[in-house]
Amino acid sequence: MLQYRINRYKEMGNGSMCQNLNQQLQRLMAGKGVQ
């Protein structure tokens, strides 16, 4: 879901929002790794 949104924002060229979503994704991945 989040990955899809990131790709959408990349296509639209919305750099700052894309970065924000990427950070969220990194946090989610890190959280899953810890558990």
Distance bins in CASP14 RR format, pairs under 12 A and 6 or more apart:
PFRMAT RR
TARGET T0000
AUTHOR 0000-0000-0000
RMODE 2
METHOD distances of the structure
MODEL  1
1 7 0 0 0 0 0 1 0 0 0 0 0
1 8 0 0 0 0 0 1 0 0 0 0 0
1 21 0 0 0 0 0 1 0 0 0 0 0
1 24 0 0 0 0 0 1 0 0 0 0 0
1 25 0 0 0 0 0 1 0 0 0 0 0
1 28 0 0 0 0 0 1 0 0 0 0 0
2 8 0 0 0 0 0 1 0 0 0 0 0
2 9 0 0 0 0 0 1 0 0 0 0 0
2 18 0 0 0 0 0 1 0 0 0 0 0
2 20 0 0 0 0 0 1 0 0 0 0 0
2 21 1 0 0 1 0 0 0 0 0 0 0
2 22 0 0 0 0 1 0 0 0 0 0 0
2 23 0 0 0 0 0 1 0 0 0 0 0
2 24 1 0 0 1 0 0 0 0 0 0 0
2 25 1 0 1 0 0 0 0 0 0 0 0
2 26 0 0 0 0 0 1 0 0 0 0 0
2 27 0 0 0 0 0 1 0 0 0 0 0
2 28 1 0 0 1 0 0 0 0 0 0 0
2 29 0 0 0 0 0 1 0 0 0 0 0
3 9 0 0 0 0 0 1 0 0 0 0 0
3 10 0 0 0 0 0 1 0 0 0 0 0
3 18 0 0 0 0 0 1 0 0 0 0 0
3 21 0 0 0 0 1 0 0 0 0 0 0
3 22 0 0 0 0 1 0 0 0 0 0 0
3 24 0 0 0 0 0 1 0 0 0 0 0
3 25 1 0 0 1 0 0 0 0 0 0 0
3 26 0 0 0 0 0 1 0 0 0 0 0
3 28 0 0 0 0 0 1 0 0 0 0 0
3 29 0 0 0 0 0 1 0 0 0 0 0
4 10 0 0 0 0 0 1 0 0 0 0 0
4 11 0 0 0 0 0 1 0 0 0 0 0
4 21 0 0 0 0 0 1 0 0 0 0 0
4 25 0 0 0 0 0 1 0 0 0 0 0
5 11 0 0 0 0 0 1 0 0 0 0 0
5 12 0 0 0 0 0 1 0 0 0 0 0
5 14 0 0 0 0 0 1 0 0 0 0 0
5 17 0 0 0 0 1 0 0 0 0 0 0
5 18 0 0 0 0 1 0 0 0 0 0 0
5 20 0 0 0 0 0 1 0 0 0 0 0
5 21 1 0 1 0 0 0 0 0 0 0 0
5 22 0 0 0 0 0 1 0 0 0 0 0
5 24 0 0 0 0 1 0 0 0 0 0 0
5 25 0 0 0 0 1 0 0 0 0 0 0
6 12 0 0 0 0 0 1 0 0 0 0 0
6 13 0 0 0 0 0 1 0 0 0 0 0
6 14 0 0 0 0 0 1 0 0 0 0 0
6 15 0 0 0 0 0 1 0 0 0 0 0
6 17 0 0 0 0 1 0 0 0 0 0 0
6 18 1 0 1 0 0 0 0 0 0 0 0
6 19 0 0 0 0 1 0 0 0 0 0 0
6 20 0 0 0 0 1 0 0 0 0 0 0
6 21 1 0 1 0 0 0 0 0 0 0 0
6 22 1 0 0 1 0 0 0 0 0 0 0
6 23 0 0 0 0 0 1 0 0 0 0 0
6 24 0 0 0 0 1 0 0 0 0 0 0
6 25 1 0 0 1 0 0 0 0 0 0 0
6 26 0 0 0 0 0 1 0 0 0 0 0
6 28 0 0 0 0 0 1 0 0 0 0 0
7 13 0 0 0 0 0 1 0 0 0 0 0
7 14 0 0 0 0 0 1 0 0 0 0 0
7 18 0 0 0 0 1 0 0 0 0 0 0
7 21 0 0 0 0 1 0 0 0 0 0 0
7 22 0 0 0 0 0 1 0 0 0 0 0
7 25 0 0 0 0 0 1 0 0 0 0 0
8 14 0 0 0 0 1 0 0 0 0 0 0
8 15 0 0 0 0 0 1 0 0 0 0 0
8 17 0 0 0 0 1 0 0 0 0 0 0
8 18 0 0 0 0 1 0 0 0 0 0 0
8 21 0 0 0 0 1 0 0 0 0 0 0
9 15 1 0 0 1 0 0 0 0 0 0 0
9 16 0 0 0 0 1 0 0 0 0 0 0
9 17 1 0 1 0 0 0 0 0 0 0 0
9 18 1 0 1 0 0 0 0 0 0 0 0
9 19 0 0 0 0 1 0 0 0 0 0 0
9 20 0 0 0 0 1 0 0 0 0 0 0
9 21 1 0 0 1 0 0 0 0 0 0 0
9 22 0 0 0 0 1 0 0 0 0 0 0
9 24 0 0 0 0 0 1 0 0 0 0 0
9 25 0 0 0 0 0 1 0 0 0 0 0
10 16 0 0 0 0 0 1 0 0 0 0 0
10 17 0 0 0 0 1 0 0 0 0 0 0
10 18 1 0 1 0 0 0 0 0 0 0 0
10 19 0 0 0 0 0 1 0 0 0 0 0
10 21 0 0 0 0 1 0 0 0 0 0 0
10 22 0 0 0 0 1 0 0 0 0 0 0
11 17 0 0 0 0 0 1 0 0 0 0 0
11 18 0 0 0 0 1 0 0 0 0 0 0
12 18 0 0 0 0 1 0 0 0 0 0 0
12 21 0 0 0 0 0 1 0 0 0 0 0
13 19 0 0 0 0 0 1 0 0 0 0 0
14 20 0 0 0 0 1 0 0 0 0 0 0
14 21 0 0 0 0 1 0 0 0 0 0 0
14 22 0 0 0 0 0 1 0 0 0 0 0
15 21 0 0 0 0 1 0 0 0 0 0 0
15 22 0 0 0 0 1 0 0 0 0 0 0
16 22 0 0 0 0 0 1 0 0 0 0 0
16 23 0 0 0 0 0 1 0 0 0 0 0
17 23 0 0 0 0 0 1 0 0 0 0 0
17 24 0 0 0 0 0 1 0 0 0 0 0
18 24 0 0 0 0 0 1 0 0 0 0 0
18 25 0 0 0 0 0 1 0 0 0 0 0
19 25 0 0 0 0 0 1 0 0 0 0 0
19 26 0 0 0 0 0 1 0 0 0 0 0
20 26 0 0 0 0 0 1 0 0 0 0 0
20 27 0 0 0 0 0 1 0 0 0 0 0
21 27 0 0 0 0 0 1 0 0 0 0 0
21 28 0 0 0 0 0 1 0 0 0 0 0
22 28 0 0 0 0 0 1 0 0 0 0 0
22 29 0 0 0 0 0 1 0 0 0 0 0
23 29 0 0 0 0 0 1 0 0 0 0 0
23 30 0 0 0 0 0 1 0 0 0 0 0
24 30 0 0 0 0 0 1 0 0 0 0 0
24 31 0 0 0 0 0 1 0 0 0 0 0
25 31 0 0 0 0 0 1 0 0 0 0 0
25 32 0 0 0 0 0 1 0 0 0 0 0
26 32 0 0 0 0 0 1 0 0 0 0 0
26 33 0 0 0 0 0 1 0 0 0 0 0
27 33 0 0 0 0 0 1 0 0 0 0 0
27 34 0 0 0 0 0 1 0 0 0 0 0
28 34 0 0 0 0 0 1 0 0 0 0 0
28 35 0 0 0 0 0 1 0 0 0 0 0
29 35 0 0 0 0 0 1 0 0 0 0 0
END
